[in-house]
Amino acid sequence: MSSSVKPKIADRIQAIPRSGIREFFELVLNAGDVISLGVGEPDFSTPWHIREAAIYSLEKGQTSYTSNLGLLELRKSISKYVSKKFHVDYDPAREVIVTVGVSEALDLAFRALLNPGEEVIYHEPCYVSYSPTIYMAYGVPVAVETSADDDFALRAAAVEKAITPKTKVIMLNFPTNPTGAVMDPKELQGIADLAIKHDLIVITDEIYSELLYDERTHPSITALPGMKERTILMHGFSKAFAMTGFRLGYACAPPELTEAMMKIHQYSMLCAGITAQVAAIEALEHGAAPMEEMRKAYWRRRNLVVSKLNGAGLKTFQPGGAFYAFPDIRSTGMTSREFATRLLEEEKVAVVPGTAFGKAGEGFVRACYATDEKQLTIALDRIAAFAQRHRKSLITLAPTP
Amino acid sequence: MDALLDLLTKDSRLSPEDLAARLNLTAAEVKAQTAAWEADGTILGYQAVVDPEKTANGGVTALIEVRLTPERGGGFDRLAERVAKFDQVSTCWLMSGGYDLAVVVQAASLQEVARFVAEKLSTLGGVLSTVTHFQLKIYKQNGFLSAPVPDGSRLPITP
C-alpha cells in the first residue's frame, strides 16, 4: 500500500491498534524451523467422512446460493443438536442463522444490538476479536479482568461492578481461549440474575463447549430460567469438528434478534458457502464418534502439558476445557512478550504472549496443545530447559504460602 | 483404565512416567495395571511395526486359506491350535464364510512357504484344502500407513 492512500483510511479504522498476535506471527515466520504451540486450531484434519460429504456435494453440482439463513436441513440439524446438548429448543425456521464462522455471528450481533456508545462487558484475557468487533459496531468494549487466583474464571461480582446505565450486552465464552478456563455454574446463574435485573442481552460463544475434560458438563446460560429470550447462543464447527477452514458457524436467538442479524447478513454476506453447509450437516448427524476420539487426544495432551510445565517450574493450572494451557512465566522475571520472543530465538518454540489477549494476560503465555504428542514432548522439553536456564534465583523470589 | 490400554495399543514404548503424565495417573498405578494385564494375558506382548521393504531381506508373507474337517467335541480348536504352533505362522484366525482358517505365514522365500504348505500344513489330518496368496505390497499395517501423506499445514500462529 502506498503511503499516499493512508490519509484516506477512515479515522475509526486507523485508531484500531495492530493485533499483537499478527506482529508475533511475522516474528515466527522469520524464525524458520519452529515447533509452534502458537496456533488456535486443531492439528487434526477434518474427519474424512465430513470431507467426503463436501466432495460428494461438489460432484452432485451443489454449487448455488442457499437461503440467507442457511440450508433448512442444516438449521434443523443445528436445532436438534443444540436441543440435545444445551436442552433449549430453537425453531429452525425463525431462530437459527448460519454464518461464516462465529466471527461473523459476533459481528452481526453487535451491529444488530448496539447504538453508538452502548457498552458490552466481556472478560479478559479473551479471544482477540471481541474488543475490536464491539468497537467497529460503534459500541464501547468494557473488559472485566479475570485473575490467575480464580484460574481465570469469570465471577458474577466482577461483572456487576462493571455494569453502568449504558451497559447493553454481557459477552461470555467458556471454556475460553486463551486460558482454557471454564465457568462455575453458580457464577453463571449469578450472571443470569444480573442480566435479568438490569435487562441486558447475553451473547454466549460456545465454540469450545464440546472440548471439556474430567467429566465436566457444560451448562449454557441460555438454558437458565428466563434467559432464552435475552440470549444469543453462538456456536460453530471449527474446534470440535476440526473444520476451521470451512468457516462455518451459527447463532440461535429469539426471532426478532435473528431477523435483525439476518438483515445485515443478507446484504454483507448473502449466505455461508454451500459446500461447508453440506459438510456441517454430516458433522452434526454423524460426527460424534470422531469428535470424541479427538477430545480424548486433547485430554491426554492437556495432562501431559500441565504436568510438564509445572515440573519445569512454570506454574500452570489444570484447564477444564478448550486446548490451551496458560502457564505463569513470572518465575523467569520476564514479561510475556520477552519470554515468547526469547523462547523463539533460543529454543525455536513458539507460544503466544498472554498480553495478546488483554492486559490481564501479562505474566502468562498461551501454549496450545493441539499438536501431536511427539512434537509436543520435544517442545515441552525445550521450554523446560529454557525455564531452568532463566529461572530467577530462588532467594530473590518472595516466599509463597 | 481403558484409556491406558487405548494409549498402549497406539504406542507401547511410552514409559510409565510418560503414560501417567498423559492420563493423570501415578507411574506406580500404571506399572501395577500393566503388570496385571501382562499376568492375565490381556496384554500378550509388545512389538515394533516394521516396513519389510526398508529391511535388507524382508522375506515373503502369504495368506493361506485353509478348509478343515471339524472334529466331534472339539470343533476346529485342536487343529487350529496345532497350525498356530508353527513358528512360520504369525497370525491364525478362524473365519466365517468360504473357508475356515486364515493363516498368515512369514518366511525367507517363496520356496520356504511352498515347502511349509506342502509338507506341514496339507499333510495334517483334517486339512481338506489350502489356497495360498502371496503379499505383493503393504499400504497399511497395524494402523500405520507405509507412506503417510502429511495433512495440509497450518499457519504457525493463529488467534
Interface residues (C-beta under 8 A of the other chain):
Chain A: S19 I21 F24 F25 V28 L29 V34 S36 G38 V39 G40 E41 D43 S45 Y127 V128 S129 N177 K296 R300 R301 N303 L304 S307 K308 A350 V352 A356 E373 T377
Chain B: A3 D6 L7 D11 D18 A21 R22 L23 N24 D151 G152 R154 L155 P156 I157 T158 P159
